[in-house]
Amino acid sequence: MTPDDLRAVQKRREPPTVRTQWMQVLMQNRLIFPALSGATRPPLALRLMQWFPVLRRIPARLMGMGFQPEHIRH
């Protein structure tokens, strides 16, 4: 692998990585922290996930897989 190859990988992977990390911080600060700190009422996003369990998959997938998951080519 050459330095040009590595630069190409970084160019492709950096934007989705930055978006994924931004989303993780946002979820921590806006959803998780208020819920754990005993806020009087959970944020709307958490209430919607409680009412519609299928919505729980969205943040879990984004947190775990990111915005642009890589696939291994054979």
Steps between C-alpha positions, in 0.01 A plus 500: 500500500638840401463838673259599221285196581494598866405859413214370285372285788521793740321729255220245464470411869555830680165674422276212617722454807464867594120479451478181708702652786292820487179294520637300795582818694161648415318189622708494818438867578137533388353157576705281730628758750159665557335159540757383755510829691136468598358765270135555576397362163703295253575670167245445223738272310521261796123508553444418133740206531307382805168520316633356171771243579590459131650854516765373744677335210587830332733654762637158591595431139649846449698476823625152420546510123542868424372691199703317239584145608787337317452175315776252434534405135618151418 
